[in-house]
Amino acid sequence: MHHFSSTVRHSHRYLRRRLSPLTIPFASAHYKPHKPPPPPPPPRPPQRTATFTLHDYTWEDPYSWMSNLNDKVAMRHMDVYMEQEEKYTEAVLSDTVHLQSKLQSEMASRMSYQLSTPPFRWGPWLYYRRVEEGKQYPVLCRRLAGLNDEFISHKSPTAGFDFTSGKRIEQKLIDYNHEAERFGGYAYEELSEVSPDHRFIAYTMYDKDNDFFKLCVKDLNLGSLCSKPQADWVSNLAWAKGGQALLYVVTDQNKKPYRVYCSMLGSKDEDVILLEEPGENVHVNIRHTKDFQFVTVNIFSTTYSKVYLINAADPLSGLTLVWECEACAHCIIEHHQGYLYLFTNADRSGQSVDFHYLLRKPLHSSGPRKWENVFIDEKNLIIEDVDFCNSHLVLVLREGGRFRLCSVALPLTCSKGAVHLRELYPSFLPLPESVSQISPGTNYDFYSSIMRFTISSPVMPDAVVDYNLSNGKWEIIQQHNLLQERTRVLYGTASSGLNISVQDTKASAENNNSWNDLSEFYACDQHEVISSDGVTVPLTVVYLHKRKKGGENPGLLHGHGAYGELLDKRWRSELKSLLDRGWVIAYADVRGGGGGGKSWHEDGRGTKKHNSVNDYISCAKFLVEKEIVHQNKLAGWGYSAGGLLVASAINCCPNLFRAAVLKVPFLDPVNTLFNPILPLTPVDYEEFGYPGDKEDFEAIRKFSPYENIQKGVIYPAVLVGSSFNTRFGVWEAAKWAARVRERTVYNPKHPILLSLMTDMVEDNKYLQCKESALEAAFLLKMIDS
């Protein structure tokens, strides 16, 4: 279950602009470098050695001053140094300015010309976001679903006006351009929740000057902000009493969520503290059940997890413990007609489990451990996610490595304990080939039988699908169609969309173009790579059918391998510029990531992090040995913790890669985990290790990219993109770049470049294109030069 904002705010990621008739440029589109002037020498920041000791081990860090955020002199030096880095990057890439412009135009042409997210219905309202012409930020809007069913919300200026009736039919809820004026020209919303009576909206805006999220509540009838509640340092919120009460979580000064408040709207009484968890490694999170009857309070640490239930009709009546387990576990509780359902990956009967499973118990049964299994475990059937409405349970499954989506009627008939899924006569949604992820939408209307999902594939633009559970029909609400130069957007009854019964699987499979599949032009192959210890690692390879043969192609290998998260293998329109130039795009599902269950995650985290790195290196070598990628034309790509993965692989095998792109990378785990500048969560220590433990500390030292840079060798060219507002701060990237230049052999054809990213890329399509064009131009220059 997502927050109200999570899909509305981010669903514009799935929108793309119209494309000129689909062309497949190939050899003639290769980058041809001009003779640039000799690049200037790279910046050399000052060294001020600081000494640290832990577990009888002493190490020196000459660049630790870069993270002294409270030292004004150090920060002035840091500003000067970062300006030098920016100028150096510009100078090295000066001969790619025209290429960057060309790439940016290509990428922009593929972005959606739609300026609205597809509206989703909740009760009588349709909610959506749209961008007004000439404005930087979107506007959150709604309209009554019964008015003007053929209304197309992305058309401006008619977006909110019905010329037939002469009435304005759209209501602006939040104009984020106005919010930017309130918050110093910067508008970033973390959360937003509309009350179940549709009267109020609570949302949190980032106050950049004070570095916290501020709670705001707006009366949608009056169009004005409420005087109460108002709070700072807010991390979470949930509605109760049908919209008369708001529960919210605040963090301490270290940004650790620890206290739950209840505020009665319209009351002059002070907000009431419902719970406080001041423990150092204890975190608190709240969410409402989809029927708004309860608010769940999740408390988790490295050693235990608990879930409490609050009666939403009487939030001051206390908390009831309904679930507890040892160790940190994922726990989501839903309520349906007198039963509680728990989706979790907690240990079962003292035994670790690989995947999530579903439990249930009667609401009023005693004890937090009186839960029963819903389904009998089946070897090749894995439940990846669940969603509920009043009439159905929907399951996202993986069967034999293939994603599936099915629905089961509620209430369940399994009164005699756990059953096989097939005994409940599930209905399956027909899906295209090569699906890499299925993501539930907001699905806020608990009493609607229509649920929304996003279907992702490496060779298909994301498809937003509405699935009617009552009759098994479905329709693509939004998907970029590169083949027909249009994006399908359907609203209300103005739908010419494709309705296919779930029984019509064969007909759907034969008509792949209904999904705007690009498999006619791009292939998606699945390989099994044997890692250094004999473990089989999945490798996905995407390429143009007309690419060169015989190992002549350049390639880009993506990796992440952390937090048990699925590797993002969705179609990305910016990568089309590389694919059409003959590049191979590969994805290594290394240990530490998702897809292989809890044991796959466990085998790639903490003291076993080396497995992730070895898996990635094995996949890189496989691409070269099988002549999928030219031996001198392989590049790596990693984001956040994936940056640690790629940088560590470069440390181990610098000659294996010609170039790499590291985005907001985690490069200095020894110092960051030992002395965090920004607050870390228990999950971070679970993932990478706790330095206070000697075994963990020694493992961190071994996989730390910053600590293990080889001396006296040539490293590949690397573009490091970072930002001041990121959990792994810009100082990590700056320190790593400086140390690589210090220790390795300088080669102007293999530069180490540092680029500062803007904080607003995610919500700005122009900046997205500009940043992606810079990355692509860097790769083309370094590989083809």
Stockholm file with secondary structure:
# STOCKHOLM 1.0

chainA/1-785         MHHFSSTVRHSHRYLRRRLSPLTIPFASAHYKPHKPPPPPPPPRPPQRTATFTLHDYTWEDPYSWMSNLNDKVAMRHMDVYMEQEEKYTEAVLSDTVHLQSKLQSEMASRMSYQLSTPPFRWGPWLYYRRVEEGKQYPVLCRRLAGLNDEFISHKSPTAGFDFTSGKRIEQKLIDYNHEAERFGGYAYEELSEVSPDHRFIAYTMYDKDNDFFKLCVKDLNLGSLCSKPQADWVSNLAWAKGGQALLYVVTDQNKKPYRVYCSMLGSKDEDVILLEEPGENVHVNIRHTKDFQFVTVNIFSTTYSKVYLINAADPLSGLTLVWECEACAHCIIEHHQGYLYLFTNADRSGQSVDFHYLLRKPLHSSGPRKWENVFIDEKNLIIEDVDFCNSHLVLVLREGGRFRLCSVALPLTCSKGAVHLRELYPSFLPLPESVSQISPGTNYDFYSSIMRFTISSPVMPDAVVDYNLSNGKWEIIQQHNLLQERTRVLYGTASSGLNISVQDTKASAENNNSWNDLSEFYACDQHEVISSDGVTVPLTVVYLHKRKKGGENPGLLHGHGAYGELLDKRWRSELKSLLDRGWVIAYADVRGGGGGGKSWHEDGRGTKKHNSVNDYISCAKFLVEKEIVHQNKLAGWGYSAGGLLVASAINCCPNLFRAAVLKVPFLDPVNTLFNPILPLTPVDYEEFGYPGDKEDFEAIRKFSPYENIQKGVIYPAVLVGSSFNTRFGVWEAAKWAARVRERTVYNPKHPILLSLMTDMVEDNKYLQCKESALEAAFLLKMIDS
#=GR chainA/1-785 SS CCCHHHHHHHGGGGCBCCCSSCCCCCGGGSCCCCCCCCCCCCCCCCCCCEEEEETTEEEEETTGGGGCTTCHHHHHHHHHHHHHHHHHHHHHTGGGHHHHHHHHHHHHHHSBCCCBCCCEEETTEEEEEECCTTCSSCEEEEEETTSCTTCCTTSSSGGGEETTTTEECCEEEEEHHHHHHHTTTCCCEEEEEECTTSSEEEEEEEETTTTEEEEEEEETTTTEECSSCCBSSEEEEEEEGGGTEEEEEEECTTCCEEEEEEEETTCCSCCEEEEECCCTTCEEEEEECTTSSEEEEEEECSSEEEEEEEETTSGGGCCEEEEEEESCCCEEEEEETTEEEEEECCCBTTBCCSSCEEEEEETTCSSTTCCEESBCCBTTEEEEEEEECSSEEEEEEEETTEEEEEEEESSCCCTTSCBCGGGGCCEECCCCTTCCEEEECCCCCTTCSEEEEEEEETTEEEEEEEEETTTCCEEEEEEEETTTTEEEECBTTBCCCCCCCTTCHHHHHHCGGGGTCCTTTEEEEEEEEECTTSCEEEEEEEEETTCCCSSCCCEEEEECCCTTCCCCCCCCGGGHHHHTTTCEEEEECCTTSSSSHHHHHHTTSGGGHHHHHHHHHHHHHHHHHTTSSCTTCEEEEEETHHHHHHHHHHHHCGGGCSEEEEESCCCCHHHHHHSCSSCCCHHHHHHHCCTTSHHHHHHHHHHCTTTCCCSSSCCCEEEEEECSSSSSCHHHHHHHHHHHHHHSCCCTTSCEEEEECCTTGGGCHHHHHHHHHHHHHHHHHHHHC
#=GC SS_cons         CCCHHHHHHHGGGGCBCCCSSCCCCCGGGSCCCCCCCCCCCCCCCCCCCEEEEETTEEEEETTGGGGCTTCHHHHHHHHHHHHHHHHHHHHHTGGGHHHHHHHHHHHHHHSBCCCBCCCEEETTEEEEEECCTTCSSCEEEEEETTSCTTCCTTSSSGGGEETTTTEECCEEEEEHHHHHHHTTTCCCEEEEEECTTSSEEEEEEEETTTTEEEEEEEETTTTEECSSCCBSSEEEEEEEGGGTEEEEEEECTTCCEEEEEEEETTCCSCCEEEEECCCTTCEEEEEECTTSSEEEEEEECSSEEEEEEEETTSGGGCCEEEEEEESCCCEEEEEETTEEEEEECCCBTTBCCSSCEEEEEETTCSSTTCCEESBCCBTTEEEEEEEECSSEEEEEEEETTEEEEEEEESSCCCTTSCBCGGGGCCEECCCCTTCCEEEECCCCCTTCSEEEEEEEETTEEEEEEEEETTTCCEEEEEEEETTTTEEEECBTTBCCCCCCCTTCHHHHHHCGGGGTCCTTTEEEEEEEEECTTSCEEEEEEEEETTCCCSSCCCEEEEECCCTTCCCCCCCCGGGHHHHTTTCEEEEECCTTSSSSHHHHHHTTSGGGHHHHHHHHHHHHHHHHHTTSSCTTCEEEEEETHHHHHHHHHHHHCGGGCSEEEEESCCCCHHHHHHSCSSCCCHHHHHHHCCTTSHHHHHHHHHHCTTTCCCSSSCCCEEEEEECSSSSSCHHHHHHHHHHHHHHSCCCTTSCEEEEECCTTGGGCHHHHHHHHHHHHHHHHHHHHC
//
